[in-house]
Amino acid sequence: MQAPPPLPPVGDYQPARQTNVWAVISLMSSLLAWLGLFGIGGVIGIVTGIIARNDIANSNGTQTGEELAIIGIILGALNVLLTCVGILCIAALTALPLLSLL
């Protein structure tokens, strides 16, 4: 009869790393911003991405998703920027006929 295998040392246990939920929300809302939630989805993506990065930094290595959060922030910022440019272009084109009346 064989002896059972030895137990691992107590100090070697590392909990499973989990993906941060805020990072996933950041990426998803930024992607949805490009599919119709112009501006609002981008702002949500930026805010939740920043929250995710802070949570991941304070998790002592138990959470992942830094890349998701960064991509969410970048896509959200680009979406907000292009939404603002689009609004300004529409406002300028709308105001053009009014300027001819002057």
C-alpha positions in Angstrom: 0.0 0.0 0.0 1.4 3.4 -1.0 1.4 6.4 1.2 -0.8 9.4 0.1 1.0 12.2 -1.7 2.2 15.0 0.6 0.1 18.1 1.0 1.4 21.3 -0.5 3.0 23.8 1.8 0.5 26.3 3.4 2.3 29.4 2.1 2.2 28.3 -1.6 -1.6 28.7 -2.1 -2.6 31.4 -4.5 -6.3 32.2 -5.0 -7.6 32.1 -8.6 -7.3 35.3 -10.5 -10.7 36.8 -11.6 -11.4 39.3 -14.3 -12.6 42.6 -12.9 -16.3 43.2 -13.6 -15.8 46.9 -14.1 -13.3 46.2 -16.8 -15.8 44.1 -18.7 -18.5 46.8 -18.3 -16.1 49.4 -19.5 -15.3 47.5 -22.7 -18.9 46.5 -23.4 -20.3 50.1 -22.9 -17.6 51.5 -25.1 -18.4 49.0 -27.8 -22.1 49.8 -27.4 -21.2 53.5 -27.8 -20.1 52.8 -31.3 -23.3 50.9 -32.0 -25.7 53.6 -31.1 -25.2 54.9 -27.5 -23.1 57.8 -28.8 -21.5 59.8 -26.1 -23.3 58.2 -23.2 -21.8 54.8 -23.7 -18.3 56.4 -24.1 -18.6 58.3 -20.9 -19.7 55.2 -19.0 -16.8 53.3 -20.6 -14.3 55.9 -19.4 -15.6 56.1 -15.9 -15.9 52.3 -15.4 -12.5 51.8 -16.9 -10.9 54.2 -14.4 -12.7 52.4 -11.6 -11.5 49.0 -12.9 -7.9 50.1 -13.1 -8.0 51.4 -9.5 -9.6 48.1 -8.3 -7.1 46.0 -10.2 -4.2 48.0 -8.8 -5.5 47.5 -5.3 -6.3 43.8 -5.6 -2.8 42.5 -4.9 -2.7 40.5 -8.0 -6.1 38.7 -7.5 -7.8 40.5 -10.4 -7.1 40.8 -14.1 -8.5 42.8 -16.9 -6.2 45.8 -17.1 -6.1 45.5 -20.9 -9.9 45.4 -21.1 -10.1 48.6 -18.9 -7.5 50.4 -21.0 -9.2 49.5 -24.3 -12.6 50.6 -22.8 -11.1 53.9 -21.8 -9.5 54.5 -25.2 -12.6 53.5 -27.2 -14.8 55.5 -24.9 -12.7 58.6 -25.2 -12.5 58.4 -29.0 -16.3 58.0 -29.1 -16.9 61.0 -26.9 -14.5 63.1 -29.0 -16.0 62.1 -32.3 -19.5 62.6 -30.9 -18.6 66.1 -29.9 -17.1 66.8 -33.3 -20.2 65.5 -35.0 -22.5 67.6 -32.8 -20.4 70.7 -33.6 -20.5 69.9 -37.4 -24.3 69.5 -37.3 -24.7 72.7 -35.4 -22.5 74.6 -37.9 -24.4 73.2 -40.9 -27.7 74.1 -39.2 -26.5 77.6 -38.5 -25.2 78.2 -42.0 -28.6 79.1 -43.6 -29.2 81.4 -40.6 -26.0 83.3 -41.4 -27.1 84.0 -44.9 -30.1 85.9 -43.5 -27.8 88.5 -41.9 
